[in-house]
Amino acid sequence: MTSDAWSLVFVQTAGLDPWFVRVAEYPGVGPALAWDEPRTVPGRLERAITVVVADGRLTPDRACTLAAAPPIRRAGRR
């Protein structure tokens, strides 16, 4: 997602699912866990998403570079 003032890059880092993007009524983006058919989860299902928030419009190459960079961890946060 991008504008002239900012860019958001979403990277699915655990599991590979189709994604949805919603712009009407409310903004939303993320993995669609039951895209084609219901999904039964025996026990626990983990998914992780890394989001890059950047000033300005990123080029595709810069977005890929930032998406591949290791995430920044803040002290006291998981």
N, C-alpha and C positions, 0 to 999 in steps of 0.2 A: 504494500500500500504506500502511496506516495502523494505528496503535493509539492508545490514549489518551496515550501518552508520546512518540510520534514519528510522522513521516510521510515517505514516500519518493515522489517524483514523477519519473517516467521520461519523457523527451522524446526522440523519434527525430529527430535533426537532419540526417541525411543518408540519402536513400532512404526510401521508404515501403513497409514490409512489414507483414503481419499480425504480431501479437504473441502470445506464449504466457506464461502465468503458471503456475508449478508450486509447490505447497505440500506435496505428499506426498513422503516420503523425504528430499528436500532442497529448500530454497527456490531458485527460479530465475525470472528474468523477462528477456525480450529479444525481438528480432525473430526470426520464424520464416522463415528465408531460403528454405526449400523447402516452404512450407505446403501447397499443392495438388498440386504436381508437382515432379519433380527440376529443379534449376536448374543449367545449364551456364554456367560463368563463363569467358569467353575473356579471360585475362589477370588483371586485378585488380578486386576488388569492394570498395568502401569503404562502411562504415556507421559512424555516430557516434551515441552516446547521451549525453545530459546527464542527470545524476541530482541532484535536489535532496534533501538530507537536512535535515529540520527538526524542531525540538523541538515536541512537542504535536501535536494533531490539527488539520490545516489545513481551512479551509472550501474548497469548490470554487473560489470566486472567488480566494482567496489562493493556492491551488495553481496556478491559471492565471496569476496575476500573476508568481509566482516562476518558472514554466516559461518565460515570455516574457522574463525578465530575461537580460541577457548573462551568460555563464559567468564565474566568477572564476578567474583564472589565477594560480597560485603561481609565484614566481620559481624558475627552474631546472627547471620541469616543463613538459611539453607537453600 
